[in-house]
Amino acid sequence: MRRNLDTVFIMRRDINKYGFSTRAVHAGEEPNYAEGATGDVISPLHLTTTYAWHNPSKPVSEYDYVRSSNPTRGAYETKLAAIEYVKYGLAFASGMAAENAVLQALTSTGDHIIGFDDLYGGTRRLFDKVYTNLAISYIDLNNLALFEATVRPETKIVWIESPTNPLTKICDIAAVAEIAHKHGLIVVVDNTFLSPYFMKPAALGADIIVHSTTKYIGGHSDVLGGAVLTSDDELYEKIKAIQNNCGAVLSPFDSYLNMRGIKTLSVRMEQHQRNAFAIARFLESHPKVNKVLYPGLESHPQHELIKRQASGFGGMLSFELKGELEDAERVMNKLVLFVTAESLGGVESLIELPVKMTHVHVDKSVRDAIGITDTLMRVSVGIEDAKDLIADLEQALGELRTKS
Ligand SMILES: Cc1ncc(COP(=O)(O)O)c(C=O)c1O
């Protein structure tokens, strides 16, 4: 029996009244019950690059060419906006393409940007090596007096990450946004690490949220992608124009895969976090471990701050071994379940050594100054059984004990 269209579209009209997991499953995916429609329960994958016209004055639909818009990407962008609790979503071919679109759309020569001093290295590279026409200041944004003193008449954007990588520094987003808005700055928050499941930066004052969807949103280490989210009509129009004119769009197939990923984001994030807690506590009590950086631990210096602005702590942690670089390498070489790899946010547990991998290009003096030591390892905790992950770490750390 067919339901009538009014019943069907109630969900679409009211998606904003639903909770996160309901949005993640249903936003952008309402079945089409119209006469003659197939009634797909999930949003179908549209692979066509171009769309027919009845005649040169009359296109068949609102679509004409895939770079400008595509039903699958559109559905995915609707889902992204719904889970970030904003009006608009824009999907890009990578996190860096998303960040580039923001900068291209909103800055011009001579503008100044203020960035958190522990931003993702690729973001710093984009600022420093590509946007050489801009002035950039990297500062500790938790020093609010310093932040306000750094603002210049030509400052356009403040760029935040929280927690940062690999040091898990937290930024007080609401406090920074309040000062930023007083001075007419645009607040950009990279929400890759916590994902919208654990933090909604728009509610804290972010004007724009960016993601490397390659991480938790895709969630399975198999889709490169990025996103820009906003509720501001003008910002959206400017960034959408760059998306269409420059063309770094996400493909329909990758949009389809990420929609699939988002449906399980809440259950994945809960399991990532449960496992991260178990591992953090195990490591904290291990005699060979010097310190553990996980914002969920009460020992984390900004534990209270993250509790105020997020509903969880995520699945990323770092820990520092007692010993030398070779000890860290020995432990990593002994791990069986943890894969040594640079990315994060997938269902499988990954481990990396920042001084030799993600942060090898950061000057040693800078690394030392901010605390990226030779034995600091970063873990992207997966959704496996916690006891298996802990047993793996235990045997690898045990190797160290017998050698020392
Ligand atoms: C916090 C953060 N932002 C942005 C990016 C860039 O994203 P992508 O690799 O998808 O271009 C990354 C990649 O690691 C990241 O960790």
The ligand as a Tripos MOL2 file, in Angstrom:
@<TRIPOS>MOLECULE
LIG
   16    16     1     0     0
SMALL
NO_CHARGES

@<TRIPOS>ATOM
      1 C1         42.5400   17.6380   11.3140 C.3       1 LIG1
      2 C2         42.7310   17.4480    9.8290 C.ar      1 LIG1
      3 N1         42.2580   18.3800    8.9760 N.ar      1 LIG1
      4 C3         42.4180   18.2470    7.6370 C.ar      1 LIG1
      5 C4         43.0860   17.1740    7.0970 C.ar      1 LIG1
      6 C5         43.2660   17.0700    5.6010 C.3       1 LIG1
      7 O1         42.3470   16.1700    5.0910 O.3       1 LIG1
      8 P1         42.5730   15.2550    3.7670 P.3       1 LIG1
      9 O2         43.7280   14.3540    4.0500 O.co2     1 LIG1
     10 O3         41.2620   14.5520    3.6380 O.co2     1 LIG1
     11 O4         42.8380   16.1790    2.6340 O.co2     1 LIG1
     12 C6         43.5790   16.1740    7.9460 C.ar      1 LIG1
     13 C7         44.3020   15.0080    7.3860 C.2       1 LIG1
     14 O5         44.9300   14.2390    8.0770 O.2       1 LIG1
     15 C8         43.4000   16.3180    9.3530 C.ar      1 LIG1
     16 O6         43.8720   15.4030   10.2120 O.3       1 LIG1
@<TRIPOS>BOND
     1     1     2 1
     2     2     3 ar
     3     2    15 ar
     4     3     4 ar
     5     4     5 ar
     6     5     6 1
     7     5    12 ar
     8     6     7 1
     9     7     8 1
    10     8     9 2
    11     8    10 1
    12     8    11 1
    13    12    13 1
    14    12    15 ar
    15    13    14 2
    16    15    16 1
@<TRIPOS>SUBSTRUCTURE
     1 LIG1         1 GROUP 0 **** ****
